[in-house]
Amino acid sequence: MLSKDKLARINELAKKSKTTGLTKEEAKEQSALRAEYLQTFRSSMLNTLKGVTIVDPLGNDVTPKKLIQEKDRKKLH
């Protein structure tokens, strides 16, 4: 998870970009922070999905094969 300081900085830069604009350095920083945030978010979402099992109304496991393979990989590590 991203630190509170980094999240605060992302929000600070977003507000500044809407009001006064960003310098080139600030725009680069914002881009790097956003990329780090997205990477962290995607990783967290993937870990959440690895714990999901999909069951149809009849009680049959209909979890997609790709998700099952990811779960198996997680168990091996």
N, C-alpha and C positions, 0 to 999 in steps of 0.2 A: 504494500500500500504506500502511496505517496505521503510524504510528511505534511503536516499541517502548514509548515512554512512554505513549502513549494506550492501547495494549493492556494494559499493566501497570495503568493506572488503571481500565480496564473490569473487570479481574479483581479488583482491590482493592475496588471498589464492589460487585461481585457477592458477594464474601466477607462484606463488612460488612452487606449487606442480609440475608444468611442468619443472621448472628449477632446484631448489635445493632440493625439497622434503619438506614434512611437518613433524613436530614433532607430537607425539601422541595427545597432547593438541590442536594443530592447526587442526589436522584431525577431532577431535571431534567437534571443533568450526565450521569447514566448514560443517560438516554433519548437525549440528543443524541449521545453517544459511540456508542451502539448503532446509531443511524440512520446515522451517518457510516461505521461499520464495514460495515453492510449495503450501503450505496451502493457502497463500495469493492469489496466482495466480488462484488456483482452485475456491476459494470463489468468486473472481472477475469474472471469466468466468461463473460461475453458475448464478450470478446476471445478467450478460449480456444476457444469454440464457433465463432467465425468462422474459425478455422484448421482445422476438422474437415471431412472429407469422409466420407460414409457410403457404403460399398460392400457390395452384397449378395454371397452366396456365389458367384454367377456372374461377379463382377467388374464389374457394372453400377453406375454412380453413381446412388444413390437418395437423395441429399441433399435434404431438404425445400426447396421453392421459397423459403420465407421465409428460410431460412438462406443460400441462394444470393444472394438479394437483399441481405441484410446484408453478405455478402462483397463484392459489387459496390460497395456504398456505401463500404465501407472502402477499396477500391482507388481510388475517386475522391477521397478526402480525403488 
